[in-house]
Amino acid sequence: MVICVPVNADGQIDPRWGRAARVAIAELQGGTLAGWEEFDVGWDQLHDAGTEGGHHARVARFLQEHGVDTVVAHHMGPDMARMLERMGLDVRLGASGDARVAAMGAGGTT
């Protein structure tokens, strides 16, 4: 399972999915965290730099390039949520606290 989660510098969930400056890609295997890599995506600055569709395409491309199948976030707009669901991704909202713990929770473990 490959999970993408927005993360702050202190390792907590960034509540802003589409405006996150940084995200982590977590790989879960057999209920354990097998990989964790953080990326400076700059979506906070890029969000208003073009059209909404252009921004959504940027996010979709990143997720596809990293083989993500699940997004864990605190909140996202309904248009973004629809796009991710159309992509076949599992979207889990309401996450808060430690980003690694939230990612592990998406895999059915805590």
Secondary structure by P-SEA (a helix, b strand, c coil): cbbbbbbccccccccccccccbbbbbbbccccccbbbbbccccccccccccaaaaaaaaaaaaaaacccbbbbccccaaaaaaaaaabbbbbccccccaaaaaaaaaccc
